[in-house]
Amino acid sequence: MFGVTIPTVELESKWIKCSEQMPEDGKYLCFKSGNIDVCTIIYGNWIINSFVDTKVTHWMPLPPPPTEYPL
């Protein structure tokens, strides 16, 4: 529309079903009800916005941070 190209990220193949494997405690991308969010897992419980969430179906590690960025 304005001549701007927005880069895309290939994520499809990296999603892991919660029913197959749960991650260790930490921060991850999670998928639930058609939405992607950054979630924390603590002692096997998904935490989203300070609440335990039981509807997460898939997860994947966060991508690495950028190596270059403006200061």
C-alpha positions as MATLAB code, in Angstrom:
seq = 'MFGVTIPTVELESKWIKCSEQMPEDGKYLCFKSGNIDVCTIIYGNWIINSFVDTKVTHWMPLPPPPTEYPL';
ca = [
       0.000    0.000    0.000;
       2.719    2.510    0.956;
       5.664    0.682   -0.606;
       6.745   -0.751    2.754;
       7.748   -4.379    2.988;
       7.066   -6.034    6.305;
       9.301   -9.027    7.016;
       7.608  -12.259    7.991;
       8.806  -14.944   10.353;
       8.480  -18.629    9.544;
       7.025  -20.132   12.728;
       4.751  -22.902   11.504;
       7.208  -25.787   11.787;
       8.462  -24.919   15.275;
       5.190  -25.162   17.206;
       5.156  -27.981   19.759;
       1.909  -29.508   21.017;
       1.531  -29.284   24.804;
       0.096  -32.805   24.732;
       3.399  -34.073   23.300;
       5.930  -32.072   25.324;
       5.836  -29.363   27.971;
       8.738  -26.907   28.246;
      10.915  -26.164   31.246;
      10.106  -23.101   33.370;
      10.694  -19.882   31.420;
       9.195  -17.579   28.778;
       7.805  -18.880   25.485;
       5.486  -18.017   22.629;
       2.192  -19.783   23.246;
      -0.865  -20.398   21.107;
      -4.389  -20.536   22.477;
      -7.799  -19.887   20.977;
      -6.299  -18.652   17.709;
      -4.002  -16.096   19.390;
      -0.244  -15.961   19.929;
       1.119  -14.453   23.141;
       4.289  -14.408   25.214;
       3.687  -16.669   28.204;
       5.587  -17.858   31.228;
       5.514  -21.411   32.482;
       6.124  -21.982   36.191;
       5.982  -25.473   37.737;
       4.097  -26.780   34.688;
       1.467  -24.004   34.717;
       1.049  -21.470   31.923;
       0.890  -17.911   33.272;
      -0.607  -15.180   31.078;
      -1.157  -11.670   32.491;
      -0.557  -12.969   36.050;
      -3.246  -15.672   35.750;
      -2.942  -19.439   35.286;
      -4.205  -20.398   31.831;
      -5.246  -23.940   30.950;
      -6.148  -23.367   27.287;
      -2.641  -23.173   25.798;
      -2.384  -25.880   23.119;
       1.010  -25.182   21.491;
       4.278  -23.464   22.402;
       7.672  -22.623   20.940;
      10.883  -20.993   22.191;
      11.180  -17.236   21.813;
      13.265  -16.200   18.806;
      16.694  -14.745   19.572;
      16.843  -10.972   20.072;
      18.179   -8.773   17.269;
      21.931   -8.463   17.027;
      21.784   -4.894   15.731;
      19.446   -2.133   16.764;
      19.565    1.668   16.859;
      20.706    3.299   20.089;
];
